[in-house]
């Protein structure tokens, strides 16, 4: 019997800047593919530089982090990107059997929060970069993607912008759940940013980078500019503590092994529960199309 095919679209928002995020996403997909009896095929779309946007024929969409401002740019790709996300959301409202699964990471998270007016997207007073604790909210008590994580759990944070002032009226009406906040900062009078939101059973977003692994983060922390930034804002002791965290199986290793893999496992399971066999003619014969 022919195996069903699960199609994944990776929305690359790195605008052709060198990054570790895309490698992290692909690495987790390779691993997740080993856990399923289905074929897993994915394509990469260069959303910003090449204005590439997939159609809605994919089962799973992973929207990456990226550099620069998430504020309205008026660039052509934004309209196409938001149209796609809106179409996927509408698809799920109209199709209770075969839903689309979408994960937003960092820059994508900020974009969709701005587009859907989930919160206020603002520039931070200073860049946040490093390995930091994430604090689950009371709404996260039954969150399946967090159930194997400690409190707090640790993740890589890298951003100049933030989502604050959650639109509680909208969130209550739509059923969105604010699941995590950034660490408390009692020494400064600044609001804690929103770090994770579940938009629906199929749509999930994180401000932090759940795909980050120790190898990639070590390359960042070894860069003179990143080392200088962390030491300037947090001190040398904190810098070396972050480096030590990379070997700790209970810090970002655990987060990398739990959140996005659990999302993919659940998405693949749901797709296979409802999917018919995908004819070969529908398949993209290129196993993976790298656009960047």
DOZATOR-675648 format. One line per field, with one value per atom (N, C-alpha, C, O): residue number from 1; x, y, z; atom name. Coordinates in steps of 0.02 Angstrom, whole numbers. Layout:
N
resi = (NUM/...)
xx = (X/...)
yy = (Y/...)
zz = (Z/...)
name = (CA/...)
# end
This chain:
292
resi = (1/1/1/1/2/2/2/2/3/3/3/3/4/4/4/4/5/5/5/5/6/6/6/6/7/7/7/7/8/8/8/8/9/9/9/9/10/10/10/10/11/11/11/11/12/12/12/12/13/13/13/13/14/14/14/14/15/15/15/15/16/16/16/16/17/17/17/17/18/18/18/18/19/19/19/19/20/20/20/20/21/21/21/21/22/22/22/22/23/23/23/23/24/24/24/24/25/25/25/25/26/26/26/26/27/27/27/27/28/28/28/28/29/29/29/29/30/30/30/30/31/31/31/31/32/32/32/32/33/33/33/33/34/34/34/34/35/35/35/35/36/36/36/36/37/37/37/37/38/38/38/38/39/39/39/39/40/40/40/40/41/41/41/41/42/42/42/42/43/43/43/43/44/44/44/44/45/45/45/45/46/46/46/46/47/47/47/47/48/48/48/48/49/49/49/49/50/50/50/50/51/51/51/51/52/52/52/52/53/53/53/53/54/54/54/54/55/55/55/55/56/56/56/56/57/57/57/57/58/58/58/58/59/59/59/59/60/60/60/60/61/61/61/61/62/62/62/62/63/63/63/63/64/64/64/64/65/65/65/65/66/66/66/66/67/67/67/67/68/68/68/68/69/69/69/69/70/70/70/70/71/71/71/71/72/72/72/72/73/73/73/73/74/74/74/74/75/75/75/75/76/76/76/76/77/77/77/77/78/78/78/78/79/79/79/79/80/80/80/80/81/81/81/81/82/82/82/82/83/83/83/83/84/84/84/84/85/85/85/85/86/86/86/86/87/87/87/87/88/88/88/88/89/89/89/89/90/90/90/90/91/91/91/91/92/92/92/92/93/93/93/93/94/94/94/94/95/95/95/95/96/96/96/96/97/97/97/97/98/98/98/98/99/99/99/99/100/100/100/100/101/101/101/101/102/102/102/102/103/103/103/103/104/104/104/104/105/105/105/105/106/106/106/106/107/107/107/107/108/108/108/108/109/109/109/109/110/110/110/110/111/111/111/111/112/112/112/112/113/113/113/113/114/114/114/114/115/115/115/115/116/116/116/116/117/117/117/117/118/118/118/118/119/119/119/119/120/120/120/120/121/121/121/121/122/122/122/122/123/123/123/123/124/124/124/124/125/125/125/125/126/126/126/126/127/127/127/127/128/128/128/128/129/129/129/129/130/130/130/130/131/131/131/131/132/132/132/132/133/133/133/133/134/134/134/134/135/135/135/135/136/136/136/136/137/137/137/137/138/138/138/138/139/139/139/139/140/140/140/140/141/141/141/141/142/142/142/142/143/143/143/143/144/144/144/144/145/145/145/145/146/146/146/146/147/147/147/147/148/148/148/148/149/149/149/149/150/150/150/150/151/151/151/151/152/152/152/152/153/153/153/153/154/154/154/154/155/155/155/155/156/156/156/156/157/157/157/157/158/158/158/158/159/159/159/159/160/160/160/160/161/161/161/161/162/162/162/162/163/163/163/163/164/164/164/164/165/165/165/165/166/166/166/166/167/167/167/167/168/168/168/168/169/169/169/169/170/170/170/170/171/171/171/171/172/172/172/172/173/173/173/173/174/174/174/174/175/175/175/175/176/176/176/176/177/177/177/177/178/178/178/178/179/179/179/179/180/180/180/180/181/181/181/181/182/182/182/182/183/183/183/183/184/184/184/184/185/185/185/185/186/186/186/186/187/187/187/187/188/188/188/188/189/189/189/189/190/190/190/190/191/191/191/191/192/192/192/192/193/193/193/193/194/194/194/194/195/195/195/195/196/196/196/196/197/197/197/197/198/198/198/198/199/199/199/199/200/200/200/200/201/201/201/201/202/202/202/202/203/203/203/203/204/204/204/204/205/205/205/205/206/206/206/206/207/207/207/207/208/208/208/208/209/209/209/209/210/210/210/210/211/211/211/211/212/212/212/212/213/213/213/213/214/214/214/214/215/215/215/215/216/216/216/216/217/217/217/217/218/218/218/218/219/219/219/219/220/220/220/220/221/221/221/221/222/222/222/222/223/223/223/223/224/224/224/224/225/225/225/225/226/226/226/226/227/227/227/227/228/228/228/228/229/229/229/229/230/230/230/230/231/231/231/231/232/232/232/232/233/233/233/233/234/234/234/234/235/235/235/235/236/236/236/236/237/237/237/237/238/238/238/238/239/239/239/239/240/240/240/240/241/241/241/241/242/242/242/242/243/243/243/243/244/244/244/244/245/245/245/245/246/246/246/246/247/247/247/247/248/248/248/248/249/249/249/249/250/250/250/250/251/251/251/251/252/252/252/252/253/253/253/253/254/254/254/254/255/255/255/255/256/256/256/256/257/257/257/257/258/258/258/258/259/259/259/259/260/260/260/260/261/261/261/261/262/262/262/262/263/263/263/263/264/264/264/264/265/265/265/265/266/266/266/266/267/267/267/267/268/268/268/268/269/269/269/269/270/270/270/270/271/271/271/271/272/272/272/272/273/273/273/273/274/274/274/274/275/275/275/275/276/276/276/276/277/277/277/277/278/278/278/278/279/279/279/279/280/280/280/280/281/281/281/281/282/282/282/282/283/283/283/283/284/284/284/284/285/285/285/285/286/286/286/286/287/287/287/287/288/288/288/288/289/289/289/289/290/290/290/290/291/291/291/291/292/292/292/292)
xx = (42/0/44/92/27/66/60/6/116/115/83/94/45/20/78/130/67/118/94/39/135/122/165/226/133/168/177/130/239/256/285/329/261/289/327/300/391/430/432/457/405/404/466/469/514/579/574/569/575/571/638/640/692/758/785/838/749/768/840/877/860/926/983/1041/968/1021/1043/1003/1108/1134/1101/1092/1082/1046/1054/1078/1035/1035/964/955/915/846/822/789/841/817/848/815/912/943/907/896/890/856/789/771/751/686/693/658/740/749/773/752/817/842/785/782/739/683/636/606/628/586/617/582/683/717/704/688/710/700/627/614/581/510/490/447/521/506/521/488/571/589/536/535/493/444/378/336/369/304/309/362/255/253/239/242/223/206/269/322/263/315/306/250/361/358/401/461/369/404/394/340/446/439/473/521/444/471/485/450/535/554/535/551/502/480/515/511/549/582/531/521/498/440/457/420/513/527/568/547/625/668/639/641/613/587/511/482/479/406/371/320/399/369/321/337/262/213/181/160/176/145/70/40/40/-32/-56/-17/-120/-147/-152/-192/-111/-115/-73/-76/-33/9/-32/-83/-6/-39/-13/-50/52/84/126/158/124/164/205/179/270/313/341/376/324/343/401/394/457/520/526/484/581/602/632/631/658/687/713/695/754/783/738/690/754/720/655/639/620/559/497/488/456/392/336/278/352/301/283/320/227/203/255/281/271/323/294/326/234/206/237/221/283/315/265/220/275/227/218/163/273/269/221/190/215/172/100/68/76/6/-6/-55/41/34/40/4/85/95/32/8/6/-54/-115/-158/-118/-174/-171/-222/-111/-103/-126/-166/-101/-119/-194/-225/-223/-296/-334/-384/-310/-343/-339/-386/-281/-274/-320/-350/-327/-373/-444/-482/-464/-531/-543/-597/-492/-497/-516/-560/-483/-497/-567/-598/-592/-660/-712/-765/-695/-743/-732/-775/-675/-658/-640/-584/-687/-674/-633/-606/-627/-592/-518/-475/-502/-433/-408/-411/-384/-362/-288/-249/-270/-201/-169/-201/-106/-70/-14/25/-11/35/72/42/139/181/218/252/212/245/304/297/362/421/445/456/453/486/459/406/494/472/402/360/389/322/270/214/289/244/225/167/275/262/217/172/230/190/117/72/105/35/0/-60/37/6/-13/-64/29/11/-48/-95/-45/-97/-165/-216/-167/-230/-246/-296/-202/-212/-217/-257/-175/-174/-141/-158/-95/-61/-28/-33/7/41/114/150/135/204/245/231/297/338/411/430/453/525/547/524/591/617/667/697/675/724/794/837/806/870/857/806/905/899/898/935/855/856/892/869/946/982/1014/1049/1000/1031/985/934/1003/963/929/962/863/826/769/746/747/690/624/615/579/512/463/468/416/370/300/268/277/210/157/166/103/47/-1/8/-51/-100/-138/-162/-144/-180/-142/-171/-78/-38/-41/-6/-82/-82/-99/-75/-141/-160/-131/-155/-80/-51/-8/42/-27/10/82/124/96/165/212/273/183/224/225/261/186/175/239/242/289/351/407/464/389/439/436/382/492/492/466/454/457/437/489/498/523/518/557/597/544/586/630/617/682/731/728/716/740/738/783/802/798/838/792/741/812/774/820/876/796/837/792/760/788/739/751/779/728/729/659/650/609/539/504/532/444/407/332/309/295/222/200/212/169/145/71/41/44/-26/-74/-106/-78/-123/-194/-221/-224/-293/-339/-362/-353/-389/-459/-483/-492/-560/-559/-600/-512/-506/-488/-516/-440/-417/-472/-479/-512/-568/-619/-645/-633/-683/-661/-701/-597/-571/-546/-533/-539/-514/-438/-412/-403/-330/-308/-340/-251/-225/-153/-110/-142/-74/-42/-63/11/38/103/121/140/205/222/203/259/284/359/388/391/463/476/429/538/557/537/534/522/509/572/628/563/620/603/585/608/585/625/602/686/728/709/735/665/644/568/536/540/468/447/425/455/438/393/401/344/297/331/375/311/337/305/244/346/321/285/299/241/206/255/285/263/313/284/320/220/189/114/85/82/10/-16/11/-67/-104/-164/-207/-166/-222/-281/-339/-265/-317/-284/-225/-321/-290/-235/-190/-239/-191/-141/-88/-154/-110/-76/-109/-9/30/88/116/106/162/204/179/269/315/357/379/370/416/488/531/501/568/578/534/638/657/657/707/603/602/645/660/664/705/779/820/798/869/901/873/961/998/1065/1085/1098/1160/1214/1250/1219/1271/1262/1310/1201/1188/1196/1225/1171/1176/1249/1268/1289/1359/1394/1437/1376/1406/1389/1430/1327/1308/1347/1375/1348/1380/1455/1486/1484/1556/1573/1631/1522/1535/1553/1519/1605/1626/1570/1563/1529/1476/1423/1397/1406/1356/1383/1348/1447/1477/1479/1463/1499/1503/1434/1427/1383/1315/1292/1267/1301/1277/1314/1283/1380/1419/1400/1396/1389/1370/1304/1297/1256/1189/1177/1133/1215/1200/1261/1254/1321/1381/1416/1385/1481/1520/1496/1495/1476/1453/1392/1387/1346/1286/1304/1274/1353/1373/1398/1377/1443/1470/1418/1421/1370/1314/1273/1253/1262/1225/1263/1232/1329/1368/1361/1354/1363/1354/1285/1277/1235/1167/1162/1119/1205/1200/1212/1188/1250/1263/1213/1214/1170/1123/1062/1026/1052/996/927/877/925/860/847/798/890/881/858/806/896/869/868/830/909/905/836/806/811/745/690/646/695/645/645/592/705/709/679/650/685/661/586/556/555/486/437/391/446/392/378/323/425/411/402/358/442/428/359/325/336/269/215/165/227/180/177/123/235/237/207/170/222/194/118/85/91/18/-11/-63/23/-2/-1/-50/54/59/5/-26/-5/-56/-125/-163/-140/-206/-213/-266/-160/-162/-175/-216/-140/-147/-214/-238/-244/-310/-363/-414/-352/-405/-385/-428/-320/-298/-312/-305/-330/-331/-260/-219/-246/-181/-173/-219/-115/-102/-74/-21/-108/-83/-14/2/26/93/92/137/40/39/33/49/10/5/70/79/116/176/223/226/258/313/372/398/396/447/515/559/523/584/575/529/619/612/616/579/660/664/690/740/655/676/705/668/769/800/799/827/769/765/817/829/847/895/966/1012)
yy = (-60/0/63/68/108/168/212/220/239/282/349/376/377/446/495/481/553/605/665/691/688/749/804/798/858/913/971/994/994/1049/1107/1097/1166/1227/1265/1280/1280/1321/1392/1402/1439/1508/1543/1559/1555/1583/1659/1690/1690/1763/1795/1851/1759/1785/1835/1864/1844/1896/1886/1935/1824/1803/1821/1817/1839/1850/1783/1737/1778/1717/1704/1750/1643/1627/1554/1514/1537/1467/1439/1379/1482/1460/1410/1362/1422/1377/1307/1257/1306/1241/1205/1145/1244/1214/1184/1130/1220/1195/1132/1083/1133/1074/1014/958/1027/972/938/876/978/948/911/861/937/901/834/784/833/769/719/661/741/696/673/615/720/703/654/612/660/615/543/496/533/465/433/372/474/447/427/398/443/430/381/374/346/299/334/303/398/434/463/468/481/521/593/618/625/696/734/723/779/819/893/914/931/1003/1046/1026/1104/1155/1217/1232/1254/1317/1375/1375/1425/1484/1546/1562/1582/1644/1700/1733/1710/1754/1827/1863/1850/1922/1942/1985/1912/1934/1917/1958/1856/1834/1840/1823/1862/1869/1804/1804/1748/1683/1665/1671/1644/1621/1557/1556/1506/1444/1451/1499/1401/1398/1363/1350/1348/1318/1242/1212/1211/1139/1101/1040/1136/1103/1086/1116/1037/1017/1057/1073/1072/1105/1163/1157/1219/1278/1299/1305/1309/1335/1402/1405/1454/1522/1544/1545/1561/1568/1636/1680/1642/1707/1747/1726/1805/1846/1911/1931/1945/2008/2068/2063/2123/2186/2197/2164/2247/2270/2229/2215/2212/2180/2230/2212/2294/2346/2351/2326/2381/2384/2415/2469/2380/2403/2426/2464/2403/2419/2379/2389/2333/2292/2241/2218/2223/2180/2113/2086/2086/2018/2015/1964/2071/2070/2054/2013/2085/2074/2001/1971/1973/1902/1856/1806/1873/1831/1830/1777/1889/1892/1861/1832/1867/1836/1760/1728/1733/1661/1640/1594/1675/1656/1663/1619/1716/1725/1669/1644/1650/1596/1530/1491/1517/1455/1455/1403/1512/1517/1505/1469/1536/1527/1455/1428/1425/1354/1312/1269/1325/1284/1296/1251/1356/1370/1332/1313/1322/1292/1217/1182/1191/1120/1090/1098/1055/1028/964/943/933/870/878/851/916/921/993/1035/1004/1072/1083/1035/1146/1166/1183/1212/1164/1175/1226/1218/1277/1333/1349/1355/1356/1375/1439/1442/1490/1555/1561/1549/1582/1589/1662/1690/1692/1757/1812/1841/1827/1880/1866/1911/1804/1785/1794/1815/1779/1788/1861/1878/1905/1976/2000/2040/1974/1994/1975/2016/1913/1892/1926/1939/1940/1977/2047/2074/2078/2144/2140/2179/2091/2086/2072/2100/2029/2011/2055/2044/2103/2150/2114/2132/2063/2024/2063/2055/2106/2148/2205/2212/2246/2303/2284/2261/2293/2276/2340/2388/2340/2400/2381/2323/2432/2421/2420/2460/2374/2370/2426/2455/2441/2491/2467/2507/2402/2373/2303/2272/2278/2212/2158/2162/2109/2051/1995/1974/1971/1917/1872/1896/1808/1760/1703/1691/1667/1612/1636/1653/1636/1665/1619/1577/1628/1589/1616/1676/1571/1587/1564/1509/1607/1593/1578/1621/1518/1499/1537/1550/1554/1587/1534/1474/1557/1510/1475/1419/1509/1478/1419/1381/1412/1359/1294/1246/1292/1233/1170/1116/1175/1116/1118/1083/1160/1165/1103/1091/1065/1003/1014/972/1070/1081/1100/1098/1117/1136/1083/1090/1030/986/949/927/943/909/958/939/1022/1073/1095/1095/1114/1139/1211/1241/1237/1306/1343/1326/1392/1413/1366/1326/1372/1336/1387/1447/1362/1407/1403/1351/1461/1464/1520/1564/1518/1571/1628/1618/1688/1748/1794/1807/1820/1864/1911/1892/1974/2020/2092/2106/2136/2207/2233/2291/2191/2212/2166/2115/2184/2146/2153/2201/2105/2110/2118/2074/2173/2189/2209/2208/2227/2251/2202/2221/2140/2093/2119/2146/2111/2132/2079/2033/2087/2034/2024/1968/2078/2072/2028/1982/2042/2002/1930/1883/1922/1854/1813/1754/1844/1808/1789/1733/1836/1823/1767/1724/1768/1720/1655/1606/1656/1596/1589/1535/1644/1642/1635/1661/1601/1593/1619/1597/1666/1689/1639/1630/1606/1549/1562/1526/1614/1626/1700/1736/1722/1791/1790/1740/1846/1849/1857/1866/1852/1852/1918/1970/1917/1979/2021/1995/2086/2133/2186/2242/2167/2213/2278/2327/2278/2337/2390/2446/2373/2421/2420/2368/2477/2483/2470/2514/2407/2388/2327/2282/2328/2272/2210/2213/2153/2089/2072/2077/2053/2038/1971/1926/1965/1902/1855/1874/1795/1750/1689/1654/1674/1617/1625/1644/1612/1615/1555/1538/1523/1473/1509/1535/1510/1543/1496/1517/1432/1381/1313/1310/1260/1194/1184/1144/1221/1211/1267/1256/1326/1384/1400/1408/1404/1415/1461/1457/1506/1551/1563/1563/1572/1588/1648/1655/1691/1746/1720/1747/1669/1640/1590/1579/1561/1515/1443/1421/1406/1337/1291/1234/1315/1274/1280/1244/1327/1340/1281/1252/1263/1208/1235/1291/1196/1221/1238/1288/1199/1213/1281/1321/1295/1359/1417/1469/1408/1463/1475/1533/1423/1431/1473/1514/1461/1501/1575/1619/1588/1658/1687/1741/1650/1676/1685/1724/1649/1656/1717/1737/1746/1805/1865/1877/1901/1958/2008/2032/2023/2072/2046/2084/1982/1954/1948/1962/1927/1921/1989/1996/2039/2107/2131/2163/2115/2137/2106/2140/2040/2006/2032/2045/2039/2062/2134/2151/2175/2245/2250/2291/2209/2216/2170/2183/2115/2067/2050/2020/2068/2053/1989/1947/1984/1927/1862/1809/1866/1805/1776/1715/1820/1796/1767/1718/1798/1772/1700/1656/1688/1621/1572/1512/1599/1556/1533/1476/1580/1562/1508/1461/1514/1463/1396/1345/1397/1335/1305/1244/1348/1324/1280/1236/1292/1256/1181/1141/1162/1091/1061/1001/1103/1079/1046/1080/982/948/974/958/1014/1041/1112/1143/1140/1209/1208/1179/1238/1245/1177/1169/1130/1063/1034/1007/1040/1013/1050/1019/1116/1156/1138/1132/1130/1111/1043/1030/998/930/923/872/974/966/1007/978/1072/1114/1102/1081/1116/1107/1034/1019/987/916/894/856/918/899/928/895/990/1020/978/964/959/921/851/827/820/753/755/714/804/811/829/802/874/894/835/823/798/740/688/659/678/630/650/610/715/739/734/717/750/746/674/661/627/557/528/481/555/530/545/511/597/621/619/625/612/619/557/501/569/515/509/552/455/449/505/520/536/590/561/529/571/544/572/629/532/554/617/659/626/684/749/803/744/804/820/874/771/781/828/832/863/902/856/833/841/791/815/774/878/901/890/917/850/834/897/905/940/1001/1056/1048/1112/1167/1222/1254/1231/1284/1347/1350/1397/1460/1509/1560/1499/1546/1521/1556)
zz = (0/0/0/38/-43/-49/13/41/35/93/76/22/122/111/116/145/88/88/128/117/173/210/180/175/160/127/176/209/180/226/186/144/199/169/223/276/209/255/226/171/263/242/269/329/226/245/244/191/304/309/326/351/314/331/280/291/226/177/154/142/148/123/171/152/232/281/310/320/324/353/420/460/432/494/512/472/572/595/597/604/591/599/547/563/484/431/440/429/459/471/529/527/581/638/619/641/578/557/515/526/467/425/466/454/515/557/594/599/621/657/611/629/550/501/482/476/473/458/513/500/575/632/636/650/625/631/576/586/518/463/481/457/525/545/590/599/618/666/635/668/572/541/484/452/471/415/349/296/352/291/259/291/196/164/188/192/203/222/171/166/136/85/102/123/92/106/53/21/46/1/42/90/21/54/9/-51/37/-1/27/86/-17/1/-1/-52/56/59/47/14/74/72/11/-27/1/-54/-123/-169/-128/-193/-198/-249/-144/-142/-160/-195/-136/-149/-93/-34/-112/-63/-91/-149/-51/-75/-81/-58/-114/-114/-51/-6/-48/14/10/46/-33/-41/10/14/49/99/162/176/198/260/320/366/318/374/348/296/384/366/426/482/415/468/444/394/480/460/505/566/476/512/547/541/584/609/552/494/569/517/545/601/507/531/516/478/547/529/567/615/542/576/555/496/604/588/577/564/582/572/498/455/484/415/369/382/316/270/203/167/187/122/66/7/83/31/5/41/-58/-92/-58/-56/-31/-2/57/69/95/154/137/171/85/66/48/68/9/-10/50/54/95/155/198/218/212/255/220/253/154/118/127/138/122/131/201/208/252/321/332/363/308/315/279/304/220/183/220/221/252/290/350/368/381/439/416/448/361/334/313/322/285/265/326/321/382/441/468/496/460/483/441/465/377/331/323/297/344/335/402/427/431/498/495/547/437/432/416/451/364/341/352/308/411/429/414/408/409/398/465/509/472/535/523/476/565/553/618/672/612/669/651/600/693/682/731/790/705/746/744/691/801/812/765/778/711/666/639/634/623/598/652/638/713/770/778/789/772/777/720/729/661/603/612/600/632/636/695/691/749/804/783/804/741/715/667/672/621/571/601/580/651/683/744/778/758/813/881/924/888/950/1007/1065/988/1037/1000/939/1039/1009/996/1041/934/915/918/882/960/969/967/976/957/960/1033/1073/1049/1117/1131/1085/1194/1212/1194/1174/1200/1180/1152/1165/1114/1084/1139/1187/1130/1173/1135/1082/1163/1131/1184/1228/1179/1225/1242/1209/1294/1320/1383/1432/1383/1438/1460/1422/1524/1547/1519/1511/1504/1481/1535/1560/1551/1606/1580/1548/1593/1571/1611/1670/1578/1611/1639/1628/1675/1702/1646/1655/1589/1533/1503/1465/1520/1490/1529/1512/1581/1625/1587/1604/1537/1498/1427/1382/1416/1349/1333/1366/1284/1269/1247/1260/1215/1192/1250/1242/1307/1365/1419/1469/1411/1468/1491/1548/1448/1467/1484/1492/1489/1503/1576/1605/1605/1674/1675/1622/1734/1744/1785/1843/1758/1688/1642/1665/1577/1530/1493/1495/1461/1431/1354/1325/1324/1251/1227/1265/1163/1131/1111/1079/1132/1115/1076/1097/1020/978/941/891/965/935/955/1008/913/927/940/960/928/935/985/1006/1003/1053/1041/1009/1067/1066/1139/1180/1153/1220/1217/1163/1274/1276/1241/1192/1265/1232/1228/1277/1171/1159/1189/1155/1254/1290/1263/1261/1243/1216/1154/1147/1109/1048/1065/1037/1111/1127/1158/1143/1202/1231/1178/1178/1133/1081/1033/1014/1015/967/998/964/1064/1098/1096/1107/1082/1084/1157/1202/1167/1235/1238/1201/1284/1297/1344/1401/1320/1356/1392/1439/1371/1404/1400/1353/1451/1455/1464/1486/1445/1457/1532/1571/1550/1621/1654/1621/1719/1756/1758/1764/1754/1759/1811/1794/1875/1928/1932/1961/1902/1906/1854/1856/1807/1757/1751/1761/1737/1730/1658/1622/1638/1570/1571/1611/1526/1522/1496/1453/1522/1497/1430/1422/1383/1316/1313/1353/1265/1251/1216/1166/1242/1214/1180/1143/1189/1154/1155/1206/1099/1094/1055/1002/1082/1042/1013/1049/946/912/901/900/894/885/895/912/886/892/840/851/785/730/721/691/748/739/806/857/803/865/848/794/894/882/944/1000/932/987/969/912/1018/1008/1008/973/1048/1052/995/953/994/939/964/992/955/978/935/954/875/831/846/817/890/903/939/985/917/948/976/959/1018/1048/997/1006/944/894/862/857/842/810/858/840/919/968/988/1000/991/1007/954/969/891/837/845/833/866/878/937/932/993/1053/1045/1081/997/984/942/938/910/869/915/965/897/940/954/1010/903/914/962/1003/957/1002/1073/1121/1078/1145/1178/1237/1140/1168/1190/1242/1150/1167/1233/1277/1239/1299/1360/1412/1354/1412/1430/1489/1380/1392/1430/1476/1411/1439/1499/1540/1504/1557/1600/1653/1578/1615/1591/1559/1607/1584/1616/1584/1680/1713/1678/1670/1658/1623/1555/1533/1521/1456/1462/1425/1509/1516/1544/1531/1581/1603/1542/1538/1495/1434/1395/1369/1391/1356/1392/1359/1458/1496/1485/1483/1478/1467/1404/1400/1356/1293/1302/1262/1353/1366/1415/1427/1442/1493/1459/1422/1470/1436/1457/1424/1510/1533/1511/1532/1469/1446/1372/1357/1327/1259/1222/1175/1244/1213/1224/1178/1284/1300/1261/1233/1260/1224/1150/1119/1121/1050/1038/985/1086/1077/1090/1072/1121/1142/1098/1070/1093/1068/993/976/950/878/859/819/886/872/894/859/953/976/929/914/907/860/796/771/770/707/717/673/772/785/785/754/819/823/754/734/719/652/605/569/603/558/575/531/640/661/636/610/645/623/547/521/511/438/416/372/447/427/446/414/498/518/466/462/428/383/309/265/296/227/185/209/124/75/48/60/13/-19/-70/-108/-70/-116/-181/-180/-237/-300/-316/-299/-349/-367/-408/-403/-450/-493/-453/-479/-391/-350/-315/-287/-316/-277/-313/-375/-274/-301/-305/-254/-366/-373/-347/-335/-340/-307/-232/-202/-203/-132/-90/-42/-106/-68/-113/-147/-114/-156/-112/-75/-116/-77/-118/-173/-91/-128/-103/-137/-47/-20/-25/-4)
name = (N/CA/C/O/N/CA/C/O/N/CA/C/O/N/CA/C/O/N/CA/C/O/N/CA/C/O/N/CA/C/O/N/CA/C/O/N/CA/C/O/N/CA/C/O/N/CA/C/O/N/CA/C/O/N/CA/C/O/N/CA/C/O/N/CA/C/O/N/CA/C/O/N/CA/C/O/N/CA/C/O/N/CA/C/O/N/CA/C/O/N/CA/C/O/N/CA/C/O/N/CA/C/O/N/CA/C/O/N/CA/C/O/N/CA/C/O/N/CA/C/O/N/CA/C/O/N/CA/C/O/N/CA/C/O/N/CA/C/O/N/CA/C/O/N/CA/C/O/N/CA/C/O/N/CA/C/O/N/CA/C/O/N/CA/C/O/N/CA/C/O/N/CA/C/O/N/CA/C/O/N/CA/C/O/N/CA/C/O/N/CA/C/O/N/CA/C/O/N/CA/C/O/N/CA/C/O/N/CA/C/O/N/CA/C/O/N/CA/C/O/N/CA/C/O/N/CA/C/O/N/CA/C/O/N/CA/C/O/N/CA/C/O/N/CA/C/O/N/CA/C/O/N/CA/C/O/N/CA/C/O/N/CA/C/O/N/CA/C/O/N/CA/C/O/N/CA/C/O/N/CA/C/O/N/CA/C/O/N/CA/C/O/N/CA/C/O/N/CA/C/O/N/CA/C/O/N/CA/C/O/N/CA/C/O/N/CA/C/O/N/CA/C/O/N/CA/C/O/N/CA/C/O/N/CA/C/O/N/CA/C/O/N/CA/C/O/N/CA/C/O/N/CA/C/O/N/CA/C/O/N/CA/C/O/N/CA/C/O/N/CA/C/O/N/CA/C/O/N/CA/C/O/N/CA/C/O/N/CA/C/O/N/CA/C/O/N/CA/C/O/N/CA/C/O/N/CA/C/O/N/CA/C/O/N/CA/C/O/N/CA/C/O/N/CA/C/O/N/CA/C/O/N/CA/C/O/N/CA/C/O/N/CA/C/O/N/CA/C/O/N/CA/C/O/N/CA/C/O/N/CA/C/O/N/CA/C/O/N/CA/C/O/N/CA/C/O/N/CA/C/O/N/CA/C/O/N/CA/C/O/N/CA/C/O/N/CA/C/O/N/CA/C/O/N/CA/C/O/N/CA/C/O/N/CA/C/O/N/CA/C/O/N/CA/C/O/N/CA/C/O/N/CA/C/O/N/CA/C/O/N/CA/C/O/N/CA/C/O/N/CA/C/O/N/CA/C/O/N/CA/C/O/N/CA/C/O/N/CA/C/O/N/CA/C/O/N/CA/C/O/N/CA/C/O/N/CA/C/O/N/CA/C/O/N/CA/C/O/N/CA/C/O/N/CA/C/O/N/CA/C/O/N/CA/C/O/N/CA/C/O/N/CA/C/O/N/CA/C/O/N/CA/C/O/N/CA/C/O/N/CA/C/O/N/CA/C/O/N/CA/C/O/N/CA/C/O/N/CA/C/O/N/CA/C/O/N/CA/C/O/N/CA/C/O/N/CA/C/O/N/CA/C/O/N/CA/C/O/N/CA/C/O/N/CA/C/O/N/CA/C/O/N/CA/C/O/N/CA/C/O/N/CA/C/O/N/CA/C/O/N/CA/C/O/N/CA/C/O/N/CA/C/O/N/CA/C/O/N/CA/C/O/N/CA/C/O/N/CA/C/O/N/CA/C/O/N/CA/C/O/N/CA/C/O/N/CA/C/O/N/CA/C/O/N/CA/C/O/N/CA/C/O/N/CA/C/O/N/CA/C/O/N/CA/C/O/N/CA/C/O/N/CA/C/O/N/CA/C/O/N/CA/C/O/N/CA/C/O/N/CA/C/O/N/CA/C/O/N/CA/C/O/N/CA/C/O/N/CA/C/O/N/CA/C/O/N/CA/C/O/N/CA/C/O/N/CA/C/O/N/CA/C/O/N/CA/C/O/N/CA/C/O/N/CA/C/O/N/CA/C/O/N/CA/C/O/N/CA/C/O/N/CA/C/O/N/CA/C/O/N/CA/C/O/N/CA/C/O/N/CA/C/O/N/CA/C/O/N/CA/C/O/N/CA/C/O/N/CA/C/O/N/CA/C/O/N/CA/C/O/N/CA/C/O/N/CA/C/O/N/CA/C/O/N/CA/C/O/N/CA/C/O/N/CA/C/O/N/CA/C/O/N/CA/C/O/N/CA/C/O/N/CA/C/O/N/CA/C/O/N/CA/C/O/N/CA/C/O/N/CA/C/O/N/CA/C/O/N/CA/C/O/N/CA/C/O/N/CA/C/O/N/CA/C/O/N/CA/C/O/N/CA/C/O/N/CA/C/O/N/CA/C/O/N/CA/C/O/N/CA/C/O/N/CA/C/O/N/CA/C/O/N/CA/C/O/N/CA/C/O/N/CA/C/O/N/CA/C/O/N/CA/C/O/N/CA/C/O/N/CA/C/O/N/CA/C/O/N/CA/C/O/N/CA/C/O/N/CA/C/O/N/CA/C/O/N/CA/C/O/N/CA/C/O/N/CA/C/O/N/CA/C/O/N/CA/C/O/N/CA/C/O/N/CA/C/O/N/CA/C/O/N/CA/C/O/N/CA/C/O/N/CA/C/O/N/CA/C/O/N/CA/C/O/N/CA/C/O/N/CA/C/O/N/CA/C/O/N/CA/C/O/N/CA/C/O/N/CA/C/O/N/CA/C/O/N/CA/C/O/N/CA/C/O/N/CA/C/O/N/CA/C/O/N/CA/C/O/N/CA/C/O/N/CA/C/O/N/CA/C/O/N/CA/C/O/N/CA/C/O/N/CA/C/O/N/CA/C/O/N/CA/C/O/N/CA/C/O/N/CA/C/O/N/CA/C/O/N/CA/C/O/N/CA/C/O/N/CA/C/O/N/CA/C/O/N/CA/C/O/N/CA/C/O/N/CA/C/O/N/CA/C/O)
# end
